[in-house]
Amino acid sequence: MTARVELERMVSDWLGTDVNTRIAAVPVDAGDPQPPPIASYGDSAYPTAGGLAVFDSTRHPWVADRKQPPAAPALYVIVRGPIFFDGEPEPTAHRRVTSVPAKVGVHYITGDADSANARRDGSYTMRAVARSLRALSRTMPLLRNGINVVLGQGPMEFYPVVEAVGNHRVSGSLVVNYLVRDQNPEYV
């Protein structure tokens, strides 16, 4: 059990229904335009929540393959690094259930060729994403397939990266620290 599927899908599904509202309201410097909303996306073979270009590596192969998105601007949601579960069932039928840390990266992908504009829009969008994910953490319980997720105590990490993904670029990343718990490790 890795919790990777549940965590990525919880985050991407939430963002697909919430993030554009947050982007439209994010504060910007005088003279700066609002960042563009996340693009609409509709493909029945690879559906997304809210019909937006919010993709995760468990449902959208271009994310797992680090390829450019079919629509931009887009968000990629990816669990970063390993998840170390500690809490195995014991012979007495009691379960020692503990929460373990898991990091989720949300990456802003744009087709904007102007690096400064892309970085500006990525920074504003990541601020909106952070606010959206804080709202998600208040919708307890977050439970999917027996995996319980809570926003962790660690900091949110903002990265102003500029990295090519096909003809597009990552121009902002946010890493959020979550705690996950397998509520049903034996599927009983």
N, C-alpha and C positions, 0 to 999 in steps of 0.2 A: 504494500500500500504506500503510495507516494504522496497523495493529496494534490499532486500537480494538476490533474485534470479539473478537479473541483475548484481549486483556488483560481486558476486561470479563467475558468468559465464564469465563476461568480463575479470576478472583477470585470471581465470584458462585457458580460451581460448587463451589469449595472451601468458601466460607462456608456454603452450603446443606447440606454434609455435616459441618461441624465446629463452627459457631458456638454452637449451643445447649449443647453440652458446656462450652464456655468461659464462657458466660453463667452457667450453674449454679454454676460454681466461682469467679466473680469476687469478690474481697474487697469487703465493704461495711461501712460504719460500723455500730456497735452501734445497734440499733433500726430500721435501714433494712431493708426487704424486699429479697430478691434481685430484680433486674429480671426482668420477664416474658420467657419465651423468645420467639424469633421464631415467629410464628404458622404453623400448618400451612396448606398451600395445595395444592389439587389441581385442575388444569384441563388436560385433555389438549390443548387448543388452545394453551395457553401453559405448558408444563411448566417445572418448576424442579428443581434438584438437591436431593435429600433430601426433596422434598415440602414445602419451607419457603418462606415469603414473602420470598425473596431474589431480587430482580428486577434486570435490567440493561436499558439503553436499546436494546440490539440485538435483544432478543427479546420485550420487554414494552412495548407502546405507551404505557401510562399513565406509564411512567418518562420516555420521550422527550417526552411531552406535558405533563409536570409535573402530573399528576393524582393523585388519591389512590389508594392501593393497594386491591385487592379483599380484602385481609386485613391485619390489623395486630395487633401491631407487625410492621414489615417493614423490610427493608434495601433501599436503592436503590444500585446500583453504576454509576458513570458516569465515563468518562475525562474529565478536566477540561482544557480548553485544547487547543492544537495539539500535534501530535507532529511534530518536524522531523527527518526522516530524512536522514542524511548518509552516503553509502556506495553510490555507484552502480557498476555493473559497468564495468570499463575495457576498451578495445579489445583488449588482450592476453589477454582471457578471465580475467584475475585480478580478483578482487573486493576492493575496499577496504571491508570490513565493519566498521562501528563501532556502538557502543551509543549510544542516544540517550535522554534523559529523557522520561518520561511520568508524569503525575499521575493517580491514580485516587481519586475521592471515593466514600466509603461513607456514606450518610445514613440515620439512624434515623428511621423514620416511626411515629408513635403516634397513637392515637385518644383518648388521655388528655386530658381538658379542663383538668386541673389543671396549670398551667405549671410549678410547682415540682417536682411528681412526674415530669412528662414530662422535665424537664431532668435530674433526678437519674437516672432510668432510662436516659436517653440517654447520660449520662456513663459510667455503669457499663457499659453495652452497648458503647460505643466502646472502652473498655479491653479488653473481651473480644474485640472484633473485631481490635484491634491485636495481641493475643497470638495469635489465630488466623492472622493474615496473616504474623506472624513464623514460625510453624510452616510455613506454605505455602512460604516462601522457603527452607526447609531440605529441600524435596522436589525437589531438582534432578534432571534438568533440567526446566524448565518450558517445554515446546515444544508449540506448536499451530499447525498450518498453516504451518510454517516460521518462525514468530515465536518467538524465545527471550526469556524474561522473567526478570529477576532483581530482587530488592529493592535499591533504590538506596542511596546513601550519605547522602542528605539526611534531614532529620528527618521524623518523622510529625507532621502538623499536626492538632491537635484544636480543633474549633470548637463552642462551646455555643450554637448557633443556636436560635432559636425562630421558625419561619416556617410560614405556613399552606400546606397542600397540600390543597385541597378542604376537607372537614370534619376533616381530620387535620392534624398538624403535624410538621415536622422538628424534633427536639429534641436533636440531636447529629450532628456530622459529623466524619469523619476523612479527611484527604488523605494518601495514601501515595505516596512517590516511588519509581518503578520505573525500570529501564533496559530498553529493548527493542532487539532486533537482528533484522533480517530475514536469516535464514540462507540464504534462497533467493530473492533478488530477481528472478531471471529465470525462476523456475519450471522449472528444469532438473533 
